């Protein structure tokens, strides 16, 4: 009988140890799961994803602004060039003898009102400018 009690005692001790180990493992698992899903960990993960998205958006906006800035800069340079060329047109037209003073003023107004016409004015050969101005006045 004593032997039986010893065996029973050993089994109880073993079961108790197993229960303790199982409960320790469960509590460790729960702790790990708790760490992974705790509000602070979830918040950090969410924040990191949010920061990545924000940084990507900032990068895209920056690239767009660079392109827009480049286009605006080119447009400003074009406008400045056209203005500079426009300012030189009167000295050429006012020297023309084949058109009246009134026609000169009309030609100046018409030519200087369109950037492409201003460019064309300076691309015409010097000997053909008077004929081209008459053409512009007729059209």
C-alpha positions in Angstrom: 0.0 0.0 0.0 2.8 2.3 0.8 4.1 1.6 -2.6 0.9 2.5 -4.2 0.8 5.8 -2.2 4.4 6.5 -3.5 3.4 5.8 -7.1 0.3 8.0 -6.7 2.4 10.7 -5.1 4.9 10.6 -7.9 2.1 10.7 -10.5 0.5 13.7 -8.8 3.9 15.4 -8.6 4.5 14.7 -12.3 1.0 15.9 -13.2 1.6 19.0 -11.1 4.9 19.6 -12.8 3.3 19.1 -16.2 0.5 21.5 -15.3 3.0 24.0 -14.1 5.0 23.7 -17.3 1.9 23.9 -19.4 0.7 26.9 -17.6 4.1 28.6 -17.9 4.2 27.9 -21.6 0.6 29.2 -22.0 1.5 32.3 -20.1 4.6 32.8 -22.2 2.6 32.3 -25.4 0.0 34.8 -24.1 2.6 37.3 -23.2 4.2 37.0 -26.7 0.8 37.3 -28.3 0.0 40.2 -26.0 3.3 41.9 -27.1 2.5 41.5 -30.7 -1.0 42.7 -30.5 -0.7 45.2 -27.7 -2.1 48.6 -28.5 1.4 50.1 -28.4 2.8 47.6 -30.9 -0.2 47.9 -33.2 0.1 51.7 -32.9 3.8 51.6 -33.9 3.1 49.3 -36.9 0.2 51.6 -38.0 2.4 54.6 -37.5 5.3 53.1 -39.5 2.9 52.3 -42.4 1.4 55.7 -42.1 4.9 57.3 -42.2 5.8 55.3 -45.2 2.7 56.4 -47.0 3.3 60.0 -46.0 6.9 59.9 -47.2 5.9 58.4 -50.5 3.2 61.1 -50.9 5.8 63.8 -50.1 8.2 62.3 -52.6 5.6 62.3 -55.3 4.6 65.9 -54.6 8.2 67.0 -54.5 8.8 65.4 -58.0 5.7 67.1 -59.3 6.7 70.4 -58.0 10.1 70.1 -59.6 8.5 69.4 -63.0 6.1 72.2 -62.6 8.9 74.6 -61.5 11.0 73.6 -64.5 8.0 74.2 -66.9 7.2 77.5 -65.3 10.9 78.5 -65.5 11.0 77.7 -69.2 7.7 79.6 -69.8 9.1 82.6 -68.0 12.3 82.5 -70.1 10.2 82.3 -73.3 8.0 85.2 -72.2 11.1 87.3 -71.3 12.6 86.5 -74.7 9.4 87.4 -76.5 9.2 90.7 -74.6 12.8 91.5 -75.5 12.2 90.8 -79.2 8.9 92.8 -79.1 10.7 95.8 -77.8 13.1 95.8 -80.8 10.3 95.6 -83.5 9.3 99.3 -83.5 12.8 100.5 -84.5 12.7 98.2 -87.6 9.1 99.0 -88.6 9.4 102.7 -88.2 12.2 102.8 -90.7 10.0 101.3 -93.4 9.2 103.8 -96.1 6.7 101.8 -98.2 3.9 101.9 -95.6 2.1 104.8 -94.0 2.5 105.9 -90.4 -1.0 104.5 -89.6 -0.1 101.1 -91.2 3.1 101.1 -89.1 1.1 101.5 -85.9 -1.4 98.8 -87.0 1.5 96.4 -87.9 3.2 97.0 -84.5 0.0 96.3 -82.7 -0.8 93.2 -84.7 2.7 91.7 -84.7 3.4 92.4 -81.0 0.1 90.9 -79.9 1.1 87.3 -80.8 4.3 85.6 -79.5 4.5 83.4 -82.6 4.2 86.4 -84.9 7.0 88.1 -82.9 9.2 85.1 -83.4 8.3 84.9 -87.1 9.2 88.6 -87.5 12.8 87.9 -86.5 13.1 84.8 -88.7 12.2 86.6 -91.9 15.2 87.7 -94.1 15.9 91.4 -93.7 15.0 92.1 -97.4 11.6 90.4 -97.0 10.4 92.0 -93.8 8.5 94.9 -95.5 6.6 92.4 -97.7 5.9 90.2 -94.7 4.6 93.2 -92.7 2.2 94.1 -95.6 1.1 90.5 -95.7 0.3 90.7 -91.9 -1.6 93.9 -92.4 -3.8 92.4 -95.1 -4.5 89.2 -93.1 
